[in-house]
Every structure is written in structure tokens, then in C-alpha cells.
Amino acid sequence: MDRRPGWLYGDVTGTTTEPTTPLTAADRCDRCNAQAYVRVVLPVGELLFCAHHAREHAPKFASVATHVQDETDRLLAEHGAGAGAAG
């Protein structure tokens, strides 16, 4: 089981067999079209979110997601402190 600690405070877990590939600059948030850093796998498809919208919608998707691929840690590495902090 993959339990990623961090900003996602729900109890979403996934297995290491989840078919995930790294998110790229071509992956866009389904809410605002910013670069996606979070993939939410649902029983019927997936949603991509920027860090801001992933935090905003986490309480809603945590109960239905089968896996969450959280790459928000890349924000600090790529953009420095304060990145993704718009709220």
C-alpha cells in the first residue's frame, strides 16, 4: 500500500500496481488549465488538478478516489518556496 503523507489529509490509499506515469507540463488542471501536479484516479476515469484545486477539492474526492498521485513536492523543487500557495 502506498500512503503518501502530506497535504492530503484524507485516507486515500493505492497499491503500487496502479498504472501511473509522471505528470508533465502537458497535463493540465481540469478546473483552471494550470499545470497539474495531482492525478485522482476514480472508479470510472481520472481527474487532474493543480495544487490549489487539489487542496480545495480533497475533502470531496478523498472518499471516492481509488488512488491519488501527488507530485506537489515538485513545486518547491521547480519553483521555490511559496509555489502553489495561492488560496
N, C-alpha and C positions, 0 to 999 in steps of 0.2 A: 504494500500500500504506500502511496505517495502522499504524505501530509505536509503541505507547504505552509510553514508558519509565516506570519507577516500581517499585512494589512487586511487580508481576507479573514474575517472573524467567524465565518460560518464553518460548519462541519462537513465540507465537501471533500471527498476523497476520490482517488482514482487509482487504477492499477498501472503498473509500468508497461502494460501491453496496450495502453491507449495509443491510437495512431496519431501522434502529434509531430509536427515539423516546426522548426523555429519560425517565429513570426518575422516578417521582413517589412521594409518600408512600403512595400506594395499592399500590405494588409492594412485595411482602413477600419476605423471605428464605425459600427453600424448606426450610431446616433449622430455623430458630428463630422465624420470623414477624416478625423485626425489619425495619426499613426496608431495602430492597435498594438497593445502590449499584453492583452489578456484575451485568451480564447476560452469560451464557455461552451462545453460540449453538452448538448441536451439529448434526450432520448430520440428526438427527431430533428437533427441538424445541429448547427452551432451558431454562436454569436461572437462577434469580435468587438472589443471595447478599448478605448484609450484608458489611461489610468484613472482619470477623473470620472468617467462614466462607469467604469468597473466598480469603483468605490461607491458611487451613487446607487447602483442597482444591485450590489452584492446581497443585501437582505432578501431581495426578490428571487434571484437566481440560485442562491445557496441551497434552497430546499428542493430544486428540480434538476440541478446540474448533475451530470454523471462524472464529469471531470472538469477541472479548471487549470488551464495552463497559464501561469502567472509569470510574465517576464518583466514586471515593473522594476525589478532590480537593475535592469539595463539603463533605465532613465538616468540614474546617478552616474553610471559609467560613461554614458553617451553625452549627457547634457549638463552634468554638475548638480550641485545642491539646489533644491527648490524646484527642480523639474517636475512637472505633473502635479504641482501643488495648487493649481487653480481650483477654486472650490466655490 
